[in-house]
Amino acid sequence: MKLTKIWQVVAATGLVSLAAFAQAEDTIKVGLIAPFSGPFADYGKQMDAGIKTYMKQYGDKVAGKRIEIIAKDTTGPVPEVAKRLAQELVVRDKVDFLAGFGLTPEALAVAPIAEQAKKPMIIMNAATSIITTKSNYIARVSMTLPQISGPMATWAVKNGVKKVVTLVADYGPGIDAETAFKTNFIGGGGQVLESIRVPLRNPEFAPYIQRIKDAKPDAVFVFVPAGEQGIAFMKGYRERGLAEAGIKVIATGDLTDDHVLPVMGDATLGVITTFHYSAAHNSPENKAFLKNFAEANPNGGRPNFMAVAAYDGMAAIYEVARKLNGKIDGDKAMAVLKGMKINSPRGPIQIDPVTRDVVQTVYVRKVEKVGNELYNVEFDKFTNMKDTGK
Ligand code: PHB
């Protein structure tokens, strides 16, 4: 190669790397880790749609920096994949934040990486209580199962439910839900006839539903991860005639997830759940959110709680960026996150300054027809609820 040619190459690469450097300097990178394929693919899609909503509304620049989202697909509750993706995001992409986490096993696998790399890790769904204790760099803006399930039990005992069977997915959030529900239900004078745990992957509900019918409770309390499993459970409940046998469904709002509720059918009418977000939440903030969500995601369907948590997670990230003038440092970011208040579409929320977990209102809702469509209509609430599982 001639000398001039070499110099041309050097000059060209120099320019390229300078440009890359300038770009890195001007960007705040958010690594989004969630399932985008497989049975839990909707989790990643809802989060992505919530993030797009926020960025359409508030722009992709904050504190003079451009926000860049780097999305990675865990394919489901596969800890090794989540861990590898987090390592890549930290080492290769040099992200400033880790975010997402639809499923507890993803969050638990990534916590040690956040701790080691001092990367703020924003939990946009994963809801097992202990997650926030696994690193000082974790803040949660979604919910915890104890926070949601305790109020369901309290409401049920006060409203004439005396005997229940519990049915939960057999992993962290399910066990948390069962424990918190039982504590408040038995504490309030109720009786738990049987506690059933079903596999996280592809549960076959029919035999469990028969067991529930045979136990003759007043109600069955259910936690299954949002989405297809709720549809499958309600199908079995309908087909085996539990409603006719006088057995009611009470559940965490994961069962009647807004995203799948429209296709669940009239068997869900009257199902009572407790939860932190309903698309039917009546507030100006939620109306604006629904409108912006539809504009930012023309084929996105109805937003659910994961879309809202992702939207709020972005609000938290933008606020950190503003407070730190665009220079993200892990410890300083956590100091900003602790105690942060966000005016969410679900109502006001706060990140607890001590536990870094979300504090919020838990609503009691009933599935009703609004116009022609099924919605979770809020009719009672427990304000200022913290996680009670730790
Ligand atoms: C979780 O794995 O933490 C999880 C997944 C789906 C839900 C709630 C919690 O609906």
Residues whose N, C-alpha, C, O or C-beta is under 5 A from the ligand:
A	BS01	PHB	G102 L103 T104 N125 A126 A127 T128 P173 V224 P225 A226 D254
